[in-house]
């Protein structure tokens, strides 16, 4: 989760695509360069199986004078040596 947040904050779409499960990965990903991610708080982490986990987080952002937050419960799956993002639901 933290590595994906860093990729969002740095505009690294290639890493986000690479760390996304193939069955839910979008064909293209366009990031808004005017949107700045300003903070990440991991609220909860649950191991849901030998190779699956769920993370509840809040990420904050700024775009010009606007600010906002995204709270999501994300599902991850271990693939090889790393973890991939499967999907998420707003919380």
PDB file of N, CA, C and O in Angstrom:
ATOM      1  N   UNK A   1       0.823  -1.187   0.000  1.00  0.00           N
ATOM      2  CA  UNK A   1       0.000   0.000   0.000  1.00  0.00           C
ATOM      3  C   UNK A   1       0.865   1.247   0.000  1.00  0.00           C
ATOM      4  O   UNK A   1       0.629   2.174  -0.775  1.00  0.00           O
ATOM      5  N   UNK A   2       1.851   1.270   0.857  1.00  0.00           N
ATOM      6  CA  UNK A   2       2.705   2.467   0.933  1.00  0.00           C
ATOM      7  C   UNK A   2       3.453   2.715  -0.374  1.00  0.00           C
ATOM      8  O   UNK A   2       3.618   3.863  -0.787  1.00  0.00           O
ATOM      9  N   UNK A   3       3.902   1.651  -1.020  1.00  0.00           N
ATOM     10  CA  UNK A   3       4.629   1.849  -2.276  1.00  0.00           C
ATOM     11  C   UNK A   3       3.698   2.394  -3.361  1.00  0.00           C
ATOM     12  O   UNK A   3       4.123   3.202  -4.187  1.00  0.00           O
ATOM     13  N   UNK A   4       2.440   1.964  -3.368  1.00  0.00           N
ATOM     14  CA  UNK A   4       1.491   2.499  -4.355  1.00  0.00           C
ATOM     15  C   UNK A   4       1.171   3.957  -4.060  1.00  0.00           C
ATOM     16  O   UNK A   4       1.034   4.759  -4.984  1.00  0.00           O
ATOM     17  N   UNK A   5       1.049   4.314  -2.774  1.00  0.00           N
ATOM     18  CA  UNK A   5       0.823   5.716  -2.421  1.00  0.00           C
ATOM     19  C   UNK A   5       2.005   6.559  -2.915  1.00  0.00           C
ATOM     20  O   UNK A   5       1.804   7.623  -3.501  1.00  0.00           O
ATOM     21  N   UNK A   6       3.223   6.092  -2.683  1.00  0.00           N
ATOM     22  CA  UNK A   6       4.409   6.832  -3.155  1.00  0.00           C
ATOM     23  C   UNK A   6       4.379   6.973  -4.672  1.00  0.00           C
ATOM     24  O   UNK A   6       4.732   8.025  -5.206  1.00  0.00           O
ATOM     25  N   UNK A   7       3.961   5.923  -5.367  1.00  0.00           N
ATOM     26  CA  UNK A   7       3.885   5.993  -6.829  1.00  0.00           C
ATOM     27  C   UNK A   7       2.842   7.025  -7.265  1.00  0.00           C
ATOM     28  O   UNK A   7       3.080   7.781  -8.206  1.00  0.00           O
ATOM     29  N   UNK A   8       1.692   7.065  -6.591  1.00  0.00           N
ATOM     30  CA  UNK A   8       0.702   8.097  -6.900  1.00  0.00           C
ATOM     31  C   UNK A   8       1.293   9.476  -6.653  1.00  0.00           C
ATOM     32  O   UNK A   8       1.149  10.371  -7.485  1.00  0.00           O
ATOM     33  N   UNK A   9       1.956   9.652  -5.516  1.00  0.00           N
ATOM     34  CA  UNK A   9       2.472  10.980  -5.168  1.00  0.00           C
ATOM     35  C   UNK A   9       3.595  11.427  -6.095  1.00  0.00           C
ATOM     36  O   UNK A   9       3.829  12.626  -6.241  1.00  0.00           O
ATOM     37  N   UNK A  10       4.291  10.489  -6.720  1.00  0.00           N
ATOM     38  CA  UNK A  10       5.386  10.820  -7.634  1.00  0.00           C
ATOM     39  C   UNK A  10       4.972  10.768  -9.101  1.00  0.00           C
ATOM     40  O   UNK A  10       5.774  11.047  -9.992  1.00  0.00           O
ATOM     41  N   UNK A  11       3.709  10.408  -9.345  1.00  0.00           N
ATOM     42  CA  UNK A  11       3.231  10.334 -10.722  1.00  0.00           C
ATOM     43  C   UNK A  11       3.783   9.150 -11.495  1.00  0.00           C
ATOM     44  O   UNK A  11       3.922   9.223 -12.716  1.00  0.00           O
ATOM     45  N   UNK A  12       4.098   8.068 -10.811  1.00  0.00           N
ATOM     46  CA  UNK A  12       4.718   6.902 -11.437  1.00  0.00           C
ATOM     47  C   UNK A  12       3.647   5.903 -11.897  1.00  0.00           C
ATOM     48  O   UNK A  12       3.412   4.888 -11.241  1.00  0.00           O
ATOM     49  N   UNK A  13       3.010   6.200 -13.016  1.00  0.00           N
ATOM     50  CA  UNK A  13       1.936   5.353 -13.540  1.00  0.00           C
ATOM     51  C   UNK A  13       2.441   3.956 -13.903  1.00  0.00           C
ATOM     52  O   UNK A  13       1.697   2.985 -13.761  1.00  0.00           O
ATOM     53  N   UNK A  14       3.668   3.834 -14.361  1.00  0.00           N
ATOM     54  CA  UNK A  14       4.215   2.526 -14.737  1.00  0.00           C
ATOM     55  C   UNK A  14       4.249   1.587 -13.539  1.00  0.00           C
ATOM     56  O   UNK A  14       3.883   0.419 -13.663  1.00  0.00           O
ATOM     57  N   UNK A  15       4.682   2.080 -12.378  1.00  0.00           N
ATOM     58  CA  UNK A  15       4.709   1.238 -11.176  1.00  0.00           C
ATOM     59  C   UNK A  15       3.291   0.859 -10.756  1.00  0.00           C
ATOM     60  O   UNK A  15       3.044  -0.281 -10.364  1.00  0.00           O
ATOM     61  N   UNK A  16       2.364   1.806 -10.836  1.00  0.00           N
ATOM     62  CA  UNK A  16       0.980   1.513 -10.457  1.00  0.00           C
ATOM     63  C   UNK A  16       0.405   0.409 -11.334  1.00  0.00           C
ATOM     64  O   UNK A  16      -0.266  -0.493 -10.832  1.00  0.00           O
ATOM     65  N   UNK A  17       0.660   0.469 -12.631  1.00  0.00           N
ATOM     66  CA  UNK A  17       0.199  -0.583 -13.543  1.00  0.00           C
ATOM     67  C   UNK A  17       0.838  -1.927 -13.186  1.00  0.00           C
ATOM     68  O   UNK A  17       0.163  -2.956 -13.156  1.00  0.00           O
ATOM     69  N   UNK A  18       2.128  -1.906 -12.921  1.00  0.00           N
ATOM     70  CA  UNK A  18       2.866  -3.137 -12.609  1.00  0.00           C
ATOM     71  C   UNK A  18       2.373  -3.784 -11.311  1.00  0.00           C
ATOM     72  O   UNK A  18       2.373  -5.009 -11.186  1.00  0.00           O
ATOM     73  N   UNK A  19       1.955  -2.964 -10.351  1.00  0.00           N
ATOM     74  CA  UNK A  19       1.546  -3.485  -9.045  1.00  0.00           C
ATOM     75  C   UNK A  19       0.029  -3.677  -8.937  1.00  0.00           C
ATOM     76  O   UNK A  19      -0.515  -3.752  -7.836  1.00  0.00           O
ATOM     77  N   UNK A  20      -0.643  -3.755 -10.079  1.00  0.00           N
ATOM     78  CA  UNK A  20      -2.100  -3.922 -10.139  1.00  0.00           C
ATOM     79  C   UNK A  20      -2.386  -5.312 -10.683  1.00  0.00           C
ATOM     80  O   UNK A  20      -1.766  -5.715 -11.667  1.00  0.00           O
ATOM     81  N   UNK A  21      -3.301  -6.058 -10.079  1.00  0.00           N
ATOM     82  CA  UNK A  21      -3.659  -7.399 -10.545  1.00  0.00           C
ATOM     83  C   UNK A  21      -4.152  -7.332 -11.994  1.00  0.00           C
ATOM     84  O   UNK A  21      -4.924  -6.444 -12.356  1.00  0.00           O
ATOM     85  N   UNK A  22      -3.703  -8.265 -12.802  1.00  0.00           N
ATOM     86  CA  UNK A  22      -4.003  -8.252 -14.238  1.00  0.00           C
ATOM     87  C   UNK A  22      -5.497  -8.221 -14.522  1.00  0.00           C
ATOM     88  O   UNK A  22      -5.928  -7.572 -15.475  1.00  0.00           O
ATOM     89  N   UNK A  23      -6.292  -8.908 -13.715  1.00  0.00           N
ATOM     90  CA  UNK A  23      -7.723  -9.008 -14.010  1.00  0.00           C
ATOM     91  C   UNK A  23      -8.510  -7.735 -13.697  1.00  0.00           C
ATOM     92  O   UNK A  23      -9.646  -7.591 -14.148  1.00  0.00           O
ATOM     93  N   UNK A  24      -7.931  -6.820 -12.940  1.00  0.00           N
ATOM     94  CA  UNK A  24      -8.630  -5.566 -12.623  1.00  0.00           C
ATOM     95  C   UNK A  24      -7.865  -4.332 -13.095  1.00  0.00           C
ATOM     96  O   UNK A  24      -8.352  -3.212 -12.939  1.00  0.00           O
ATOM     97  N   UNK A  25      -6.696  -4.514 -13.657  1.00  0.00           N
ATOM     98  CA  UNK A  25      -5.842  -3.406 -14.107  1.00  0.00           C
ATOM     99  C   UNK A  25      -6.472  -2.686 -15.295  1.00  0.00           C
ATOM    100  O   UNK A  25      -6.893  -3.332 -16.255  1.00  0.00           O
ATOM    101  N   UNK A  26      -6.542  -1.357 -15.240  1.00  0.00           N
ATOM    102  CA  UNK A  26      -7.032  -0.634 -16.419  1.00  0.00           C
ATOM    103  C   UNK A  26      -6.003  -0.683 -17.547  1.00  0.00           C
ATOM    104  O   UNK A  26      -4.802  -0.800 -17.303  1.00  0.00           O
ATOM    105  N   UNK A  27      -6.489  -0.591 -18.772  1.00  0.00           N
ATOM    106  CA  UNK A  27      -5.581  -0.627 -19.921  1.00  0.00           C
ATOM    107  C   UNK A  27      -4.651   0.579 -19.928  1.00  0.00           C
ATOM    108  O   UNK A  27      -3.481   0.465 -20.292  1.00  0.00           O
ATOM    109  N   UNK A  28      -5.172   1.730 -19.525  1.00  0.00           N
ATOM    110  CA  UNK A  28      -4.355   2.939 -19.430  1.00  0.00           C
ATOM    111  C   UNK A  28      -4.653   3.610 -18.094  1.00  0.00           C
ATOM    112  O   UNK A  28      -5.719   3.422 -17.508  1.00  0.00           O
ATOM    113  N   UNK A  29      -3.716   4.373 -17.642  1.00  0.00           N
ATOM    114  CA  UNK A  29      -3.867   5.081 -16.379  1.00  0.00           C
ATOM    115  C   UNK A  29      -3.322   6.487 -16.563  1.00  0.00           C
ATOM    116  O   UNK A  29      -2.146   6.669 -16.880  1.00  0.00           O
ATOM    117  N   UNK A  30      -4.172   7.470 -16.366  1.00  0.00           N
ATOM    118  CA  UNK A  30      -3.769   8.860 -16.490  1.00  0.00           C
ATOM    119  C   UNK A  30      -3.842   9.513 -15.119  1.00  0.00           C
ATOM    120  O   UNK A  30      -4.899   9.538 -14.489  1.00  0.00           O
ATOM    121  N   UNK A  31      -2.729  10.035 -14.667  1.00  0.00           N
ATOM    122  CA  UNK A  31      -2.675  10.719 -13.380  1.00  0.00           C
ATOM    123  C   UNK A  31      -2.746  12.219 -13.597  1.00  0.00           C
ATOM    124  O   UNK A  31      -2.221  12.733 -14.585  1.00  0.00           O
ATOM    125  N   UNK A  32      -3.383  12.912 -12.692  1.00  0.00           N
ATOM    126  CA  UNK A  32      -3.519  14.367 -12.783  1.00  0.00           C
ATOM    127  C   UNK A  32      -2.283  15.011 -12.160  1.00  0.00           C
ATOM    128  O   UNK A  32      -2.113  14.934 -10.944  1.00  0.00           O
ATOM    129  N   UNK A  33      -1.419  15.641 -12.946  1.00  0.00           N
ATOM    130  CA  UNK A  33      -0.194  16.225 -12.386  1.00  0.00           C
ATOM    131  C   UNK A  33      -0.468  17.398 -11.444  1.00  0.00           C
ATOM    132  O   UNK A  33       0.412  17.780 -10.673  1.00  0.00           O
ATOM    133  N   UNK A  34      -1.666  17.975 -11.491  1.00  0.00           N
ATOM    134  CA  UNK A  34      -1.997  19.087 -10.592  1.00  0.00           C
ATOM    135  C   UNK A  34      -2.435  18.601  -9.213  1.00  0.00           C
ATOM    136  O   UNK A  34      -2.477  19.380  -8.260  1.00  0.00           O
ATOM    137  N   UNK A  35      -2.760  17.316  -9.108  1.00  0.00           N
ATOM    138  CA  UNK A  35      -3.196  16.772  -7.822  1.00  0.00           C
ATOM    139  C   UNK A  35      -1.985  16.279  -7.039  1.00  0.00           C
ATOM    140  O   UNK A  35      -1.225  15.440  -7.523  1.00  0.00           O
ATOM    141  N   UNK A  36      -1.810  16.797  -5.847  1.00  0.00           N
ATOM    142  CA  UNK A  36      -0.689  16.426  -4.977  1.00  0.00           C
ATOM    143  C   UNK A  36      -1.213  15.604  -3.804  1.00  0.00           C
ATOM    144  O   UNK A  36      -2.105  16.037  -3.075  1.00  0.00           O
ATOM    145  N   UNK A  37      -0.651  14.427  -3.636  1.00  0.00           N
ATOM    146  CA  UNK A  37      -1.012  13.586  -2.502  1.00  0.00           C
ATOM    147  C   UNK A  37      -0.190  14.057  -1.317  1.00  0.00           C
ATOM    148  O   UNK A  37       1.032  14.169  -1.414  1.00  0.00           O
ATOM    149  N   UNK A  38      -0.850  14.335  -0.195  1.00  0.00           N
ATOM    150  CA  UNK A  38      -0.195  15.015   0.917  1.00  0.00           C
ATOM    151  C   UNK A  38      -0.074  14.184   2.191  1.00  0.00           C
ATOM    152  O   UNK A  38       0.567  14.620   3.147  1.00  0.00           O
ATOM    153  N   UNK A  39      -0.675  13.005   2.223  1.00  0.00           N
ATOM    154  CA  UNK A  39      -0.553  12.195   3.433  1.00  0.00           C
ATOM    155  C   UNK A  39      -1.224  10.846   3.302  1.00  0.00           C
ATOM    156  O   UNK A  39      -2.176  10.682   2.540  1.00  0.00           O
ATOM    157  N   UNK A  40      -0.719   9.880   4.052  1.00  0.00           N
ATOM    158  CA  UNK A  40      -1.282   8.528   4.066  1.00  0.00           C
ATOM    159  C   UNK A  40      -1.337   8.045   5.499  1.00  0.00           C
ATOM    160  O   UNK A  40      -0.343   8.104   6.222  1.00  0.00           O
ATOM    161  N   UNK A  41      -2.504   7.565   5.909  1.00  0.00           N
ATOM    162  CA  UNK A  41      -2.664   6.934   7.219  1.00  0.00           C
ATOM    163  C   UNK A  41      -3.259   5.546   7.005  1.00  0.00           C
ATOM    164  O   UNK A  41      -4.353   5.403   6.457  1.00  0.00           O
ATOM    165  N   UNK A  42      -2.530   4.534   7.441  1.00  0.00           N
ATOM    166  CA  UNK A  42      -3.044   3.165   7.394  1.00  0.00           C
ATOM    167  C   UNK A  42      -3.916   2.988   8.637  1.00  0.00           C
ATOM    168  O   UNK A  42      -3.428   3.089   9.763  1.00  0.00           O
ATOM    169  N   UNK A  43      -5.190   2.726   8.431  1.00  0.00           N
ATOM    170  CA  UNK A  43      -6.145   2.592   9.542  1.00  0.00           C
ATOM    171  C   UNK A  43      -6.205   1.170  10.077  1.00  0.00           C
ATOM    172  O   UNK A  43      -6.364   0.954  11.278  1.00  0.00           O
ATOM    173  N   UNK A  44      -6.077   0.203   9.176  1.00  0.00           N
ATOM    174  CA  UNK A  44      -6.186  -1.196   9.593  1.00  0.00           C
ATOM    175  C   UNK A  44      -5.584  -2.087   8.515  1.00  0.00           C
ATOM    176  O   UNK A  44      -5.638  -1.774   7.326  1.00  0.00           O
ATOM    177  N   UNK A  45      -5.020  -3.187   8.947  1.00  0.00           N
ATOM    178  CA  UNK A  45      -4.455  -4.178   8.036  1.00  0.00           C
ATOM    179  C   UNK A  45      -4.915  -5.547   8.522  1.00  0.00           C
ATOM    180  O   UNK A  45      -4.706  -5.897   9.683  1.00  0.00           O
ATOM    181  N   UNK A  46      -5.538  -6.319   7.644  1.00  0.00           N
ATOM    182  CA  UNK A  46      -6.021  -7.651   8.004  1.00  0.00           C
ATOM    183  C   UNK A  46      -5.484  -8.675   7.028  1.00  0.00           C
ATOM    184  O   UNK A  46      -5.590  -8.497   5.814  1.00  0.00           O
ATOM    185  N   UNK A  47      -4.908  -9.744   7.546  1.00  0.00           N
ATOM    186  CA  UNK A  47      -4.529 -10.879   6.719  1.00  0.00           C
ATOM    187  C   UNK A  47      -5.800 -11.693   6.538  1.00  0.00           C
ATOM    188  O   UNK A  47      -6.414 -12.116   7.518  1.00  0.00           O
ATOM    189  N   UNK A  48      -6.198 -11.914   5.286  1.00  0.00           N
ATOM    190  CA  UNK A  48      -7.459 -12.604   5.014  1.00  0.00           C
ATOM    191  C   UNK A  48      -7.249 -14.016   4.484  1.00  0.00           C
ATOM    192  O   UNK A  48      -8.217 -14.753   4.296  1.00  0.00           O
ATOM    193  N   UNK A  49      -6.017 -14.397   4.244  1.00  0.00           N
ATOM    194  CA  UNK A  49      -5.676 -15.726   3.763  1.00  0.00           C
ATOM    195  C   UNK A  49      -4.171 -15.835   3.649  1.00  0.00           C
ATOM    196  O   UNK A  49      -3.462 -14.869   3.933  1.00  0.00           O
ATOM    197  N   UNK A  50      -3.665 -16.991   3.240  1.00  0.00           N
ATOM    198  CA  UNK A  50      -2.208 -17.162   3.160  1.00  0.00           C
ATOM    199  C   UNK A  50      -1.538 -16.191   2.185  1.00  0.00           C
ATOM    200  O   UNK A  50      -0.375 -15.833   2.367  1.00  0.00           O
ATOM    201  N   UNK A  51      -2.264 -15.768   1.157  1.00  0.00           N
ATOM    202  CA  UNK A  51      -1.698 -14.871   0.155  1.00  0.00           C
ATOM    203  C   UNK A  51      -2.608 -13.686  -0.142  1.00  0.00           C
ATOM    204  O   UNK A  51      -2.542 -13.112  -1.229  1.00  0.00           O
ATOM    205  N   UNK A  52      -3.455 -13.317   0.811  1.00  0.00           N
ATOM    206  CA  UNK A  52      -4.370 -12.195   0.611  1.00  0.00           C
ATOM    207  C   UNK A  52      -4.423 -11.319   1.860  1.00  0.00           C
ATOM    208  O   UNK A  52      -4.219 -11.786   2.981  1.00  0.00           O
ATOM    209  N   UNK A  53      -4.699 -10.054   1.635  1.00  0.00           N
ATOM    210  CA  UNK A  53      -4.798  -9.107   2.754  1.00  0.00           C
ATOM    211  C   UNK A  53      -5.718  -7.964   2.354  1.00  0.00           C
ATOM    212  O   UNK A  53      -6.014  -7.739   1.181  1.00  0.00           O
ATOM    213  N   UNK A  54      -6.149  -7.261   3.377  1.00  0.00           N
ATOM    214  CA  UNK A  54      -7.013  -6.099   3.173  1.00  0.00           C
ATOM    215  C   UNK A  54      -6.415  -4.949   3.976  1.00  0.00           C
ATOM    216  O   UNK A  54      -5.956  -5.142   5.102  1.00  0.00           O
ATOM    217  N   UNK A  55      -6.423  -3.749   3.389  1.00  0.00           N
ATOM    218  CA  UNK A  55      -5.867  -2.558   4.048  1.00  0.00           C
ATOM    219  C   UNK A  55      -6.914  -1.451   3.991  1.00  0.00           C
ATOM    220  O   UNK A  55      -7.442  -1.139   2.924  1.00  0.00           O
ATOM    221  N   UNK A  56      -7.207  -0.864   5.146  1.00  0.00           N
ATOM    222  CA  UNK A  56      -8.078   0.315   5.192  1.00  0.00           C
ATOM    223  C   UNK A  56      -7.174   1.517   5.408  1.00  0.00           C
ATOM    224  O   UNK A  56      -6.371   1.536   6.341  1.00  0.00           O
ATOM    225  N   UNK A  57      -7.302   2.518   4.549  1.00  0.00           N
ATOM    226  CA  UNK A  57      -6.417   3.674   4.622  1.00  0.00           C
ATOM    227  C   UNK A  57      -7.175   4.949   4.317  1.00  0.00           C
ATOM    228  O   UNK A  57      -8.277   4.929   3.769  1.00  0.00           O
ATOM    229  N   UNK A  58      -6.554   6.060   4.688  1.00  0.00           N
ATOM    230  CA  UNK A  58      -7.014   7.383   4.283  1.00  0.00           C
ATOM    231  C   UNK A  58      -5.830   8.104   3.671  1.00  0.00           C
ATOM    232  O   UNK A  58      -4.763   8.194   4.278  1.00  0.00           O
ATOM    233  N   UNK A  59      -6.026   8.620   2.458  1.00  0.00           N
ATOM    234  CA  UNK A  59      -5.003   9.419   1.780  1.00  0.00           C
ATOM    235  C   UNK A  59      -5.578  10.814   1.565  1.00  0.00           C
ATOM    236  O   UNK A  59      -6.747  10.965   1.210  1.00  0.00           O
ATOM    237  N   UNK A  60      -4.760  11.819   1.780  1.00  0.00           N
ATOM    238  CA  UNK A  60      -5.206  13.200   1.596  1.00  0.00           C
ATOM    239  C   UNK A  60      -4.514  13.800   0.383  1.00  0.00           C
ATOM    240  O   UNK A  60      -3.410  13.397   0.017  1.00  0.00           O
ATOM    241  N   UNK A  61      -5.185  14.774  -0.239  1.00  0.00           N
ATOM    242  CA  UNK A  61      -4.663  15.395  -1.450  1.00  0.00           C
ATOM    243  C   UNK A  61      -5.000  16.876  -1.483  1.00  0.00           C
ATOM    244  O   UNK A  61      -5.855  17.376  -0.752  1.00  0.00           O
ATOM    245  N   UNK A  62      -4.281  17.548  -2.372  1.00  0.00           N
ATOM    246  CA  UNK A  62      -4.495  18.975  -2.625  1.00  0.00           C
ATOM    247  C   UNK A  62      -4.406  19.188  -4.133  1.00  0.00           C
ATOM    248  O   UNK A  62      -3.553  18.615  -4.810  1.00  0.00           O
ATOM    249  N   UNK A  63      -5.312  20.029  -4.641  1.00  0.00           N
ATOM    250  CA  UNK A  63      -5.278  20.420  -6.048  1.00  0.00           C
ATOM    251  C   UNK A  63      -5.635  21.900  -6.081  1.00  0.00           C
ATOM    252  O   UNK A  63      -6.798  22.281  -5.948  1.00  0.00           O
ATOM    253  N   UNK A  64      -4.616  22.716  -6.259  1.00  0.00           N
ATOM    254  CA  UNK A  64      -4.819  24.163  -6.171  1.00  0.00           C
ATOM    255  C   UNK A  64      -5.250  24.521  -4.759  1.00  0.00           C
ATOM    256  O   UNK A  64      -4.530  24.246  -3.800  1.00  0.00           O
ATOM    257  N   UNK A  65      -6.415  25.130  -4.625  1.00  0.00           N
ATOM    258  CA  UNK A  65      -6.914  25.494  -3.293  1.00  0.00           C
ATOM    259  C   UNK A  65      -7.850  24.436  -2.729  1.00  0.00           C
ATOM    260  O   UNK A  65      -8.297  24.555  -1.588  1.00  0.00           O
ATOM    261  N   UNK A  66      -8.152  23.405  -3.506  1.00  0.00           N
ATOM    262  CA  UNK A  66      -9.021  22.330  -3.031  1.00  0.00           C
ATOM    263  C   UNK A  66      -8.215  21.304  -2.255  1.00  0.00           C
ATOM    264  O   UNK A  66      -7.058  21.039  -2.580  1.00  0.00           O
ATOM    265  N   UNK A  67      -8.825  20.728  -1.233  1.00  0.00           N
ATOM    266  CA  UNK A  67      -8.235  19.608  -0.511  1.00  0.00           C
ATOM    267  C   UNK A  67      -9.285  18.518  -0.392  1.00  0.00           C
ATOM    268  O   UNK A  67     -10.484  18.777  -0.492  1.00  0.00           O
ATOM    269  N   UNK A  68      -8.824  17.309  -0.181  1.00  0.00           N
ATOM    270  CA  UNK A  68      -9.762  16.208  -0.037  1.00  0.00           C
ATOM    271  C   UNK A  68      -9.100  15.004   0.586  1.00  0.00           C
ATOM    272  O   UNK A  68      -7.905  14.996   0.880  1.00  0.00           O
ATOM    273  N   UNK A  69      -9.911  13.996   0.774  1.00  0.00           N
ATOM    274  CA  UNK A  69      -9.392  12.746   1.322  1.00  0.00           C
ATOM    275  C   UNK A  69     -10.079  11.578   0.654  1.00  0.00           C
ATOM    276  O   UNK A  69     -11.238  11.663   0.247  1.00  0.00           O
ATOM    277  N   UNK A  70      -9.355  10.503   0.549  1.00  0.00           N
ATOM    278  CA  UNK A  70      -9.859   9.251   0.010  1.00  0.00           C
ATOM    279  C   UNK A  70      -9.707   8.208   1.106  1.00  0.00           C
ATOM    280  O   UNK A  70      -8.597   7.957   1.576  1.00  0.00           O
ATOM    281  N   UNK A  71     -10.800   7.607   1.510  1.00  0.00           N
ATOM    282  CA  UNK A  71     -10.746   6.495   2.462  1.00  0.00           C
ATOM    283  C   UNK A  71     -11.237   5.264   1.722  1.00  0.00           C
ATOM    284  O   UNK A  71     -12.314   5.273   1.125  1.00  0.00           O
ATOM    285  N   UNK A  72     -10.446   4.212   1.763  1.00  0.00           N
ATOM    286  CA  UNK A  72     -10.742   3.017   0.976  1.00  0.00           C
ATOM    287  C   UNK A  72     -10.337   1.773   1.741  1.00  0.00           C
ATOM    288  O   UNK A  72      -9.424   1.800   2.565  1.00  0.00           O
ATOM    289  N   UNK A  73     -11.024   0.693   1.459  1.00  0.00           N
ATOM    290  CA  UNK A  73     -10.599  -0.641   1.889  1.00  0.00           C
ATOM    291  C   UNK A  73     -10.118  -1.344   0.626  1.00  0.00           C
ATOM    292  O   UNK A  73     -10.905  -1.618  -0.280  1.00  0.00           O
ATOM    293  N   UNK A  74      -8.829  -1.630   0.574  1.00  0.00           N
ATOM    294  CA  UNK A  74      -8.205  -2.220  -0.608  1.00  0.00           C
ATOM    295  C   UNK A  74      -7.884  -3.684  -0.362  1.00  0.00           C
ATOM    296  O   UNK A  74      -7.478  -4.073   0.733  1.00  0.00           O
ATOM    297  N   UNK A  75      -8.072  -4.489  -1.401  1.00  0.00           N
ATOM    298  CA  UNK A  75      -7.686  -5.898  -1.328  1.00  0.00           C
ATOM    299  C   UNK A  75      -6.388  -6.101  -2.103  1.00  0.00           C
ATOM    300  O   UNK A  75      -6.212  -5.573  -3.201  1.00  0.00           O
ATOM    301  N   UNK A  76      -5.487  -6.873  -1.510  1.00  0.00           N
ATOM    302  CA  UNK A  76      -4.198  -7.187  -2.117  1.00  0.00           C
ATOM    303  C   UNK A  76      -3.993  -8.691  -2.152  1.00  0.00           C
ATOM    304  O   UNK A  76      -4.549  -9.430  -1.339  1.00  0.00           O
ATOM    305  N   UNK A  77      -3.181  -9.134  -3.112  1.00  0.00           N
ATOM    306  CA  UNK A  77      -2.852 -10.551  -3.250  1.00  0.00           C
ATOM    307  C   UNK A  77      -1.351 -10.686  -3.496  1.00  0.00           C
ATOM    308  O   UNK A  77      -0.765  -9.919  -4.259  1.00  0.00           O
ATOM    309  N   UNK A  78      -0.751 -11.653  -2.852  1.00  0.00           N
ATOM    310  CA  UNK A  78       0.665 -11.922  -3.079  1.00  0.00           C
ATOM    311  C   UNK A  78       0.836 -12.640  -4.415  1.00  0.00           C
ATOM    312  O   UNK A  78       0.167 -13.635  -4.695  1.00  0.00           O
ATOM    313  N   UNK A  79       1.738 -12.118  -5.222  1.00  0.00           N
ATOM    314  CA  UNK A  79       2.116 -12.766  -6.484  1.00  0.00           C
ATOM    315  C   UNK A  79       3.624 -12.806  -6.532  1.00  0.00           C
ATOM    316  O   UNK A  79       4.278 -11.765  -6.591  1.00  0.00           O
ATOM    317  N   UNK A  80       4.172 -13.988  -6.507  1.00  0.00           N
ATOM    318  CA  UNK A  80       5.625 -14.117  -6.469  1.00  0.00           C
ATOM    319  C   UNK A  80       6.160 -13.529  -5.184  1.00  0.00           C
ATOM    320  O   UNK A  80       5.720 -13.899  -4.095  1.00  0.00           O
ATOM    321  N   UNK A  81       7.112 -12.611  -5.304  1.00  0.00           N
ATOM    322  CA  UNK A  81       7.727 -12.000  -4.127  1.00  0.00           C
ATOM    323  C   UNK A  81       7.032 -10.725  -3.671  1.00  0.00           C
ATOM    324  O   UNK A  81       7.380 -10.167  -2.630  1.00  0.00           O
ATOM    325  N   UNK A  82       6.049 -10.259  -4.444  1.00  0.00           N
ATOM    326  CA  UNK A  82       5.412  -8.989  -4.106  1.00  0.00           C
ATOM    327  C   UNK A  82       3.907  -9.106  -3.962  1.00  0.00           C
ATOM    328  O   UNK A  82       3.329 -10.189  -4.059  1.00  0.00           O
ATOM    329  N   UNK A  83       3.299  -7.967  -3.730  1.00  0.00           N
ATOM    330  CA  UNK A  83       1.849  -7.874  -3.565  1.00  0.00           C
ATOM    331  C   UNK A  83       1.279  -7.025  -4.688  1.00  0.00           C
ATOM    332  O   UNK A  83       1.915  -6.069  -5.131  1.00  0.00           O
ATOM    333  N   UNK A  84       0.075  -7.371  -5.152  1.00  0.00           N
ATOM    334  CA  UNK A  84      -0.611  -6.587  -6.165  1.00  0.00           C
ATOM    335  C   UNK A  84      -1.948  -6.124  -5.620  1.00  0.00           C
ATOM    336  O   UNK A  84      -2.590  -6.813  -4.827  1.00  0.00           O
ATOM    337  N   UNK A  85      -2.350  -4.947  -6.059  1.00  0.00           N
ATOM    338  CA  UNK A  85      -3.649  -4.378  -5.718  1.00  0.00           C
ATOM    339  C   UNK A  85      -4.710  -5.089  -6.555  1.00  0.00           C
ATOM    340  O   UNK A  85      -4.584  -5.165  -7.777  1.00  0.00           O
ATOM    341  N   UNK A  86      -5.742  -5.604  -5.914  1.00  0.00           N
ATOM    342  CA  UNK A  86      -6.818  -6.284  -6.626  1.00  0.00           C
ATOM    343  C   UNK A  86      -7.957  -5.302  -6.898  1.00  0.00           C
ATOM    344  O   UNK A  86      -8.337  -5.081  -8.047  1.00  0.00           O
ATOM    345  N   UNK A  87      -8.493  -4.720  -5.833  1.00  0.00           N
ATOM    346  CA  UNK A  87      -9.568  -3.752  -5.977  1.00  0.00           C
ATOM    347  C   UNK A  87      -9.793  -3.067  -4.642  1.00  0.00           C
ATOM    348  O   UNK A  87      -9.165  -3.403  -3.638  1.00  0.00           O
ATOM    349  N   UNK A  88     -10.703  -2.098  -4.648  1.00  0.00           N
ATOM    350  CA  UNK A  88     -10.977  -1.378  -3.418  1.00  0.00           C
ATOM    351  C   UNK A  88     -12.394  -0.833  -3.409  1.00  0.00           C
ATOM    352  O   UNK A  88     -13.015  -0.653  -4.456  1.00  0.00           O
ATOM    353  N   UNK A  89     -12.889  -0.574  -2.212  1.00  0.00           N
ATOM    354  CA  UNK A  89     -14.199   0.038  -2.046  1.00  0.00           C
ATOM    355  C   UNK A  89     -14.051   1.250  -1.155  1.00  0.00           C
ATOM    356  O   UNK A  89     -13.314   1.233  -0.168  1.00  0.00           O
ATOM    357  N   UNK A  90     -14.763   2.304  -1.518  1.00  0.00           N
ATOM    358  CA  UNK A  90     -14.730   3.520  -0.698  1.00  0.00           C
ATOM    359  C   UNK A  90     -15.373   3.230   0.647  1.00  0.00           C
ATOM    360  O   UNK A  90     -16.347   2.484   0.753  1.00  0.00           O
ATOM    361  N   UNK A  91     -14.801   3.836   1.657  1.00  0.00           N
ATOM    362  CA  UNK A  91     -15.291   3.602   3.012  1.00  0.00           C
ATOM    363  C   UNK A  91     -15.795   4.898   3.597  1.00  0.00           C
ATOM    364  O   UNK A  91     -16.255   4.923   4.739  1.00  0.00           O
TER     365      UNK A  91
END
